[in-house]
Amino acid sequence: MRLSLITRTKLRSGCMMNKALFHPKHAIYWLLLGMLWLLVQLPYGWFMRMGKGLGYVASFIPHYNREVTLINLRLCFPEKAESERVSLMRRSYQSLLMAMLETVFSCFASEKRLRGLLHLQNPDFLQACGDQGVLIVVPHYHVLEIVGRLLSLQVRDLSAVYRPHRKPVIEYMNKKHLSANFVSLIPRTQGKAMIRLLRDGGRLLFLPDIDAGKKHSVFANFFNIPTASVASVPKLVKLGRAKVIVAHAYRRADLSGYELSFSAPVENYPSESILDDVGRINDHMERLIREHPEQYLWQYRRFKTRPVGEADVYPKKKVRKRKC
């Protein structure tokens, strides 16, 4: 696993304090981080209930992402009444705001406080893969940040796909946090590095439910909707000589922690058809999302790219004009 070790070393070296981070223009971010650190000192249950309350309030505020959430729920749950979809939207915002605070908690809380929150199911499926590389596919659940941190306390050889943040202070904290969680982080554009890691027996967390545009996608059904789905999973598994496992994570209703389970390795994967392979992963994810739909990222424009001839499903986002 030489690649992972080198990557972790580079990652940690990138977490060194830079004088530029203390420029006055970044003061608001440091102030905010200090306030969040103080909040983390509260009992975990209080912290989560605070997020739940803030999310409920946020669900009543008219804004673009709220509209996107309702559109997604109408597309994916046409069998539900509008009142049920609105209720689901409100619970989704409660979960989203809780997740934002969970991310802060996972960054600042001690390992002692974190241990015991994760309830891991079927770890044998991961262990049974032995020295073979494993691509762990997981949908965009709200709880991914904290579950990734908790999982890293039990599984020490995890790697993840990484997207840098535009704000320097947030990027610094992000790298510092992630360097403690994963043995390596791979930019999402570095497919060759992912393949190399899998061939070396690495375990890579991968979130395939993104809209990467027509060039990098095939249209496979997701909630019975033709959806632009990345073709990366079957390609990575084939070229990386790896197995693929689907993970499911959710927050317990009583706020006592998180459940994480692994599926058995997907059989006969990949096949000769990329479209069929992508469709199988979409079906896996859909079944899991339906179990706790309020904890999925419905705020994301998952159906932005449409097949030729289909109209856009989302309204155009209004761009605010800057005052001169």
C-alpha positions in Angstrom: 0.0 0.0 0.0 2.8 2.4 -0.8 0.5 4.8 -2.6 -1.7 5.2 0.5 1.3 5.9 2.8 2.7 8.5 0.4 -0.7 10.1 0.0 -1.3 10.3 3.8 2.2 11.8 4.3 1.4 14.5 1.7 -2.0 15.1 3.2 -0.6 15.6 6.7 2.1 18.0 5.3 -0.7 19.9 3.7 -2.3 20.4 7.1 0.6 22.6 8.3 -0.5 26.1 9.5 0.0 28.8 6.9 0.3 32.4 7.9 -2.1 33.4 5.2 -4.9 31.6 7.1 -4.7 34.3 9.7 -5.5 37.2 7.3 -8.3 39.4 8.6 -10.5 38.3 5.7 -10.6 34.8 7.3 -11.5 36.1 10.8 -15.2 35.2 10.4 -14.4 31.6 9.7 -12.2 31.3 12.7 -14.8 32.9 14.9 -17.4 30.5 13.6 -15.2 27.5 14.2 -14.6 28.7 17.7 -18.3 29.0 18.4 -18.9 25.5 16.9 -16.1 24.1 19.1 -17.9 25.5 22.2 -21.2 23.9 21.0 -19.5 20.5 20.7 -18.9 20.6 24.4 -22.6 20.2 24.9 -24.0 16.7 25.5 -24.4 14.8 22.2 -28.2 14.5 22.6 -28.6 18.3 23.1 -26.4 18.9 20.1 -28.6 16.7 17.9 -31.9 18.1 19.1 -30.6 21.6 18.4 -29.9 20.6 14.8 -33.3 19.0 14.5 -35.0 22.2 15.7 -33.0 24.4 13.3 -33.8 22.1 10.4 -37.5 22.3 11.1 -37.3 26.1 11.1 -35.2 26.0 7.9 -37.9 23.9 6.1 -40.3 26.8 6.2 -38.0 29.3 4.7 -38.6 29.7 0.9 -35.4 29.2 -1.0 -34.1 27.4 -4.1 -32.8 24.2 -2.5 -36.2 23.8 -0.7 -37.8 23.9 -4.2 -35.3 21.4 -5.5 -36.1 19.0 -2.6 -39.8 19.1 -3.3 -39.3 18.5 -7.0 -37.1 15.5 -6.3 -39.6 14.0 -3.9 -42.4 14.5 -6.4 -40.4 12.7 -9.1 -39.3 9.8 -6.8 -42.5 9.4 -4.8 -45.4 10.0 -7.2 -47.5 7.5 -5.2 -47.4 9.8 -2.1 -49.9 12.6 -1.4 -48.4 16.1 -1.5 -48.9 16.5 2.2 -46.8 13.4 2.8 -44.0 14.8 0.5 -44.0 18.1 2.4 -43.7 16.2 5.6 -40.8 14.2 4.2 -39.2 17.5 3.0 -39.4 18.9 6.6 -37.9 15.7 8.1 -35.2 15.8 5.4 -34.2 19.4 6.5 -34.2 18.3 10.1 -31.8 15.5 9.1 -29.7 17.8 7.0 -29.1 20.4 9.8 -28.4 17.6 12.2 -25.8 16.3 9.7 -24.1 19.7 9.5 -23.7 19.7 13.3 -22.6 16.0 13.2 -19.8 17.0 10.8 -18.6 19.6 13.4 -18.9 17.0 16.1 -16.9 14.5 14.2 -14.1 17.1 13.7 -13.9 18.4 17.3 -15.1 15.6 19.6 -12.6 13.3 21.2 -12.2 9.7 20.1 -13.6 8.7 23.5 -16.9 10.5 22.9 -17.1 9.1 19.4 -16.6 5.4 20.2 -19.8 3.6 20.9 -21.9 5.7 18.5 -21.4 3.3 15.5 -23.2 0.0 15.4 -21.6 -2.0 12.6 -23.5 -4.8 10.9 -22.1 -7.5 8.6 -18.4 -6.5 8.9 -17.6 -10.1 7.8 -18.5 -9.2 4.2 -15.7 -6.6 4.2 -13.2 -8.9 5.9 -14.0 -11.8 3.6 -12.5 -9.9 0.7 -9.1 -10.5 2.2 -6.3 -8.8 0.3 -8.4 -8.0 -2.7 -9.3 -4.4 -3.3 -12.8 -3.3 -2.4 -14.9 -0.5 -3.8 -17.4 0.5 -1.1 -20.3 2.2 -2.8 -22.5 4.4 -0.7 -25.3 6.8 -1.6 -25.2 10.5 -0.5 -26.7 10.1 3.0 -26.7 13.0 5.3 -24.7 11.1 7.9 -21.7 10.2 5.7 -19.3 12.6 7.4 -19.7 11.3 10.9 -20.1 7.7 9.9 -16.9 7.9 7.9 -15.1 9.2 11.0 -16.6 6.5 13.2 -15.9 3.7 10.7 -12.2 4.9 10.5 -11.9 4.1 14.2 -12.6 0.4 13.4 -11.4 0.0 9.8 -7.9 1.5 9.6 -7.2 1.1 5.9 -9.9 3.2 4.3 -9.4 5.6 1.5 -11.8 8.1 0.0 -12.5 10.2 -3.1 -11.8 13.9 -2.2 -13.0 17.3 -3.5 -11.1 20.4 -2.2 -13.1 23.2 -0.6 -12.8 26.7 -2.0 -12.5 28.5 1.4 -8.9 28.2 2.7 -9.8 27.9 6.4 -12.5 25.3 5.7 -10.0 23.4 3.5 -7.4 23.4 6.2 -9.9 22.0 8.8 -11.2 19.6 6.2 -7.8 18.2 5.4 -6.8 18.0 9.1 -10.0 16.1 9.9 -9.8 13.8 6.9 -6.1 13.0 7.4 -7.1 11.4 10.8 -9.8 9.3 9.1 -8.3 8.0 5.9 -5.0 6.5 4.8 -5.3 8.4 1.5 -7.6 10.9 -0.3 -7.8 10.8 -4.1 -9.1 13.7 -6.2 -12.2 12.6 -8.0 -10.6 13.2 -11.4 -7.7 10.8 -10.7 -9.1 7.6 -12.0 -5.7 6.0 -12.5 -4.8 6.5 -8.8 -8.1 4.8 -7.8 -7.3 1.8 -10.0 -3.8 1.6 -8.6 -5.1 1.7 -5.0 -7.7 -1.0 -5.7 -5.0 -3.2 -7.3 -2.9 -2.8 -4.2 -5.7 -4.2 -2.1 -7.1 -0.9 -0.9 -10.6 -0.1 0.3 -12.1 2.9 -1.3 -15.3 4.7 -0.4 -17.0 5.9 -3.5 -20.3 7.9 -3.9 -21.6 7.3 -7.5 -24.9 9.1 -7.2 -23.8 12.4 -8.8 -24.6 14.1 -12.0 -21.4 14.3 -14.0 -23.0 15.3 -17.3 -23.6 13.4 -20.4 -20.0 12.9 -21.3 -19.2 10.8 -18.2 -22.6 9.1 -17.7 -25.1 6.6 -19.0 -28.8 7.0 -18.5 -29.9 4.3 -16.1 -33.1 4.1 -14.1 -33.1 5.6 -10.5 -36.5 5.7 -8.9 -37.9 4.7 -12.3 -36.4 7.9 -13.8 -33.8 7.8 -16.6 -30.9 9.4 -14.6 -27.4 10.4 -15.7 -25.3 7.9 -13.7 -21.5 7.8 -13.7 -20.1 4.7 -15.5 -17.1 4.7 -13.1 -18.1 1.8 -10.8 -17.9 -1.1 -13.3 -14.8 0.4 -14.9 -13.0 0.8 -11.5 -14.0 -2.7 -10.4 -12.8 -4.3 -13.7 -9.6 -2.4 -14.1 -8.8 -2.5 -10.3 -9.5 -6.2 -10.1 -11.7 -5.4 -7.1 -15.0 -6.4 -5.5 -17.8 -4.0 -5.0 -19.9 -3.8 -1.8 -22.9 -1.5 -1.2 -23.0 0.2 2.2 -26.0 1.5 4.1 -25.8 4.1 6.8 -28.5 5.9 8.9 -29.0 7.7 12.1 -31.0 6.0 14.8 -34.4 7.5 15.5 -33.7 7.8 19.3 -30.4 9.6 18.5 -28.3 6.9 20.2 -25.9 6.5 17.3 -25.6 5.3 13.8 -26.2 2.0 12.0 -23.8 0.9 9.2 -24.1 -2.3 7.2 -22.4 -3.8 4.3 -23.9 -6.0 1.5 -22.3 -9.1 0.3 -20.0 -8.5 -2.7 -22.2 -8.0 -5.8 -22.0 -11.2 -7.8 -21.0 -11.4 -11.5 -19.9 -7.8 -11.5 -19.0 -6.2 -13.8 -20.9 -7.9 -16.7 -20.5 -7.2 -20.5 -23.0 -4.3 -20.3 -22.1 -1.1 -18.5 -25.7 0.1 -18.6 -26.8 -3.1 -16.8 -24.0 -2.8 -14.3 -24.8 0.9 -13.5 -28.5 0.0 -13.3 -27.8 -2.7 -10.7 -26.0 -0.3 -8.5 -28.8 2.2 -8.8 -31.3 -0.4 -7.8 -29.2 -1.3 -4.8 -29.0 2.3 -3.7 -32.7 3.0 -4.3 -33.8 0.0 -2.1 -31.6 1.3 0.7 -32.7 4.9 0.4 -36.4 3.9 0.6 -35.7 2.5 4.1 -34.8 6.0 5.5 -35.7 8.4 2.8 -35.5 11.5 5.1 -31.8 10.9 5.5 -30.9 11.1 1.8 -29.6 14.3 0.1 -32.7 15.3 -1.7 -31.4 18.9 -1.8 -29.0 17.9 -4.7 -30.1 18.3 -8.3 -29.8 14.6 -9.1 -31.9 14.8 -12.3 -30.3 17.9 -13.8 -28.9 16.3 -16.9 -31.8 14.9 -19.1 -31.9 12.7 -22.2 -32.1 14.4 -25.5 -35.5 15.8 -26.0 -36.5 16.0 -22.4 -37.2 19.3 -20.7 -35.3 20.5 -17.6 -37.0 19.4 -14.3 -35.5 22.2 -12.2 -36.1 26.0 -12.6 -33.1 28.1 -13.4 -31.4 29.5 -10.3 -31.6 33.2 -10.0 -28.3 34.9 -10.1 -28.0 38.0 -7.8 -26.5 41.0 -9.5 -23.7 42.6 -7.6 -24.1 46.2 -6.7 -21.4 48.4 -8.2 
